[in-house]
Amino acid sequence: MKAQKPEVAITGLQEKQASLLKWMDTVTVTNDEEQHNTEDLLIGGRRALKEVTQTRLELTRPLDESKKGIIALFAPYVAQITNGITKVDKELQRYHNQKRIAAEAARLAALAEEASRIAEARDTGEILEPLAQAPVEPVLKTSRAHMGSVTYRDDYDINIVDPQLVPRDLCEPSMPKIRARVKSGIINIPGVLVSKKYVTSTRTTGGN
């Protein structure tokens, strides 16, 4: 049997229940007879609701099945792309962190060298000329790529390892409260393991 069009189905149901809808809209109960008549309206209304719901389901079921089929068709490719993005993102985070650590080490080494020269000069009385050093380039949070840009934002992985040690003002333990405290700069929290990570956001040239 060929399924009818939704517009035809709803029009047919509305016409079929036109009288019921009219009486339901003007219902008043003042005596037992009107009570019984109104109870019939209640029964009829619920029966009409069941009928329209069933009709709607019959019409949408093929669409639901079609939707499920499309989702299933796309799922392997979506998973492949998602897994690829995860791997690329992790590798970029690793390299960005590596550059940040190297830049910080270079900065500290330069400071240590300068401090050593100053200490030596203090002992010998030598007047030092400023040491000509190439400035340590900071690791930028936003990197310009060929297709757009990627921004590396500081974030943290937070895992509760011992709920009993978590400070009472952060309990049940409350992850939102813990996260807020970590973002305020306090990362040493009893019972909580906090590790730094980066979250990337991308922007495509042209705004697409």
C-alpha positions, 0 to 999 in steps of 0.5 A: 500500500502506497503511503499517503503524503503527510499533508493529506494525512493530517488534513484527513485526521483534522476533518475526521475529528473536527466535531471533537475538536469543536466540542473540546474547545467549548467544554463545560461541566455543570451536571452528571449528563454533561460529565458523561458527555465530557468523559466521552470527549476525553476518551475520544480525544485520547483515542484521536491523539493515539491515532495521529501519533501512530500516523505520524510514526508511520510516515516518519519511520522510513525517514528515520531508517533512511537517516540511520542508513546515511549516518552508518554510511558516513560513520567510517569516514567520520571516524577516520577523519576524527582519529586523524585530527586527534593524532595531528592535534596531539603531535602539534601539542607535543612539538609546541610544548617541546619548543616552549621547554627549549625556549625556557631552557635557553632563557634560563641558560642565558640568565645563568651565564650573565649571572656567572659573568657578573659574579666573576666581575664582582670578584675581579673588579672588572667592568663588564660590557653587556654580553651581546646575545641573540634574544631568545625568541618566545614561542608564539601562541598563534602559529600562521600556517599556509591555510590559516592559523592555529592557536595553542591555548594553555589548559590542564588535564585534571584527575581526582586520584584520592577524593579523601585528600581533596580540600573540603571547599572543593568537595563533593569533589566538585570538578568545576570548582577544582578547574576554576582553582587550577585556572587561577594558577593553583595547580598543587591540590591534595588528592588531585593530579593536574598536568598541563596540556594545550588546546588548539583552535583553528582559523581558516584564511578567508573565514571558511 
